[in-house]
Amino acid sequence: MKLKISKLNILFLIIILVLIIPQTRQPIQVLLHKGLSYVSSSNIIEKEDRILVKDSNWQLKSDKNYIINFIDSKGKVVFVNFWATWCPPCIAEMPSIQELYSEYKDDVVFLFVTNEDFQIVEKFMTKKKFTFEVFNPINTIPNQLLTKSIPRTFIINKKGEIVVDESGALDWNSKTVRQQLDQLISE
């Protein structure tokens, strides 16, 4: 009995092996999520379907060692991103978020929220050359922003309404998102 091995079978076997090996699995997952992020886009929630963030006494500790209260962002456009350093879709979308942050940091409040230790985050941020601040939640996250999956991103308008609620990796530096932010800032 002869075993017939085709080039396709060998390629399939190589892909399986590469995905099993931890050192190669994450970069491949990040690459796949990065590709998918260009297909998905951010959508504005219709006015009648928007949810108001009511419990805004949410405190966060910065990686720069100070505490902020979410209530202080009232009247401002807020970009909230829940993420982790070990999360492939989070890693995939971070370069586009860094670009967006660099352009809009003076007009939008950016809250990059993680439960990870700041030492781990610091190593990740240094390696990737990210400059945005990172926050750990101190008390309970408002119910309207609770999430069971990451990455999860919310954009909140000046009235405190969630106008964008997206899960998974997206290209946050897209023309669409920039137009959405420009519109929200001008309101």
C-alpha positions in Angstrom: 0.0 0.0 0.0 1.5 3.3 -1.1 1.0 6.4 0.8 0.2 9.3 -1.6 1.4 12.6 -0.3 0.4 15.7 -2.2 1.9 19.2 -2.0 -1.5 20.4 -0.6 -1.3 17.8 2.2 2.3 18.9 3.1 1.2 22.6 3.1 -1.8 21.8 5.4 0.5 19.8 7.8 3.0 22.7 7.9 0.2 25.2 8.7 -1.1 22.9 11.5 2.4 22.6 13.0 3.0 26.3 12.8 -0.2 27.0 14.7 0.6 24.4 17.4 4.0 25.9 18.2 3.5 28.8 20.7 6.3 30.9 19.3 4.7 31.1 15.8 1.0 30.8 16.8 0.6 34.3 18.2 2.3 36.2 15.3 0.1 34.3 12.8 -3.1 35.0 14.8 -2.1 38.7 15.0 -1.5 38.7 11.2 -4.9 37.1 10.5 -6.8 39.5 12.8 -5.0 42.5 11.3 -6.2 41.3 7.9 -9.7 40.9 9.1 -9.6 44.3 10.8 -9.5 46.0 7.4 -12.7 44.2 6.3 -14.7 45.3 9.4 -15.6 48.9 10.1 -16.9 50.9 12.9 -20.7 51.7 12.8 -22.5 54.6 14.5 -25.4 53.4 16.6 -28.7 55.0 15.6 -29.8 57.8 18.0 -32.9 55.9 19.2 -30.7 52.9 20.1 -28.0 54.6 22.0 -27.4 53.7 25.6 -26.5 56.4 28.2 -23.6 55.5 30.5 -25.3 56.2 33.8 -22.9 55.0 36.6 -20.0 57.3 35.8 -18.3 57.1 39.2 -15.8 54.7 37.7 -12.2 55.2 39.0 -9.1 54.1 37.1 -5.5 54.1 38.0 -3.0 55.2 35.3 0.2 53.5 34.5 1.7 56.9 35.4 0.4 56.3 39.0 -2.5 58.7 39.3 -6.2 58.1 39.6 -8.9 59.5 37.3 -12.7 59.4 37.6 -14.7 58.6 34.5 -17.2 61.3 35.6 -14.5 63.9 34.7 -14.9 63.0 31.1 -18.5 64.3 31.0 -19.0 66.7 28.1 -16.1 65.1 26.2 -15.8 62.5 23.4 -14.4 59.3 25.0 -12.7 56.3 23.4 -12.7 53.3 25.7 -10.7 50.2 24.7 -10.6 47.0 26.8 -7.5 45.0 25.9 -4.7 42.7 27.0 -1.1 42.1 26.0 -1.7 38.4 25.3 -4.7 38.9 23.1 -4.0 38.5 19.3 -6.9 40.7 18.1 -5.9 43.4 20.6 -2.3 43.3 19.4 -3.5 43.4 15.8 -5.5 46.6 16.3 -3.1 48.5 18.5 -1.0 50.1 15.8 -4.1 51.7 14.3 -5.2 52.8 17.7 -1.8 54.4 18.4 -2.1 56.3 15.1 -5.6 57.5 16.0 -4.4 58.4 19.5 -1.5 60.4 18.2 -3.9 62.5 16.0 -6.8 62.9 18.4 -5.3 62.8 22.0 -6.0 66.6 22.4 -9.7 66.3 21.4 -10.7 62.9 22.7 -10.3 61.2 26.1 -8.6 57.8 25.4 -9.0 55.1 28.1 -7.0 52.0 27.4 -8.2 49.6 30.1 -6.6 46.4 31.1 -6.5 44.1 34.2 -2.9 43.3 33.6 0.0 44.3 35.9 1.6 47.6 34.7 5.0 45.9 34.6 3.8 43.5 32.0 2.1 46.3 30.1 5.2 48.5 30.3 7.4 45.8 28.6 4.8 45.4 25.9 4.4 49.1 25.3 8.1 49.7 25.1 8.7 46.8 22.7 5.8 48.0 20.4 6.7 51.7 20.9 3.2 52.7 22.0 2.8 56.0 23.8 -0.8 56.0 25.1 -1.5 55.8 28.7 -3.0 52.6 30.2 -5.4 52.2 33.0 -6.5 49.6 35.5 -10.0 49.7 36.9 -10.1 50.4 40.6 -13.8 49.9 41.2 -16.7 48.4 39.3 -17.0 49.2 35.6 -20.3 50.8 34.6 -22.8 48.2 33.5 -23.2 49.7 30.1 -19.4 49.1 29.5 -19.1 45.6 30.9 -17.6 43.1 28.5 -16.8 39.5 28.5 -14.6 39.6 25.5 -11.6 41.6 24.3 -10.9 43.7 22.4 -14.0 45.7 23.0 -14.2 49.4 22.1 -16.7 52.0 22.9 -16.9 55.6 21.7 -19.0 57.8 23.9 -20.4 61.2 22.7 -20.4 64.4 24.8 -23.9 63.6 26.1 -22.5 60.3 27.6 -24.2 58.1 25.1 -22.5 55.0 23.6 -22.3 55.8 19.8 -19.9 53.0 18.8 -19.7 49.6 20.4 -17.4 47.2 18.6 -15.9 43.8 19.5 -12.9 42.3 17.8 -10.0 43.9 15.9 -10.8 46.9 13.7 -8.7 49.5 11.8 -9.4 52.4 14.2 -7.3 54.8 12.1 -9.7 54.4 9.1 -11.3 57.3 7.3 -14.7 56.2 8.6 -13.6 56.4 12.3 -11.9 59.7 11.8 -15.1 61.1 10.2 -17.1 59.8 13.1 -14.8 61.4 15.7 -14.7 64.7 13.8 -18.5 64.7 13.8 -18.7 63.9 17.5 -16.1 66.5 18.4 -18.0 69.2 16.5 -21.3 68.5 18.2 
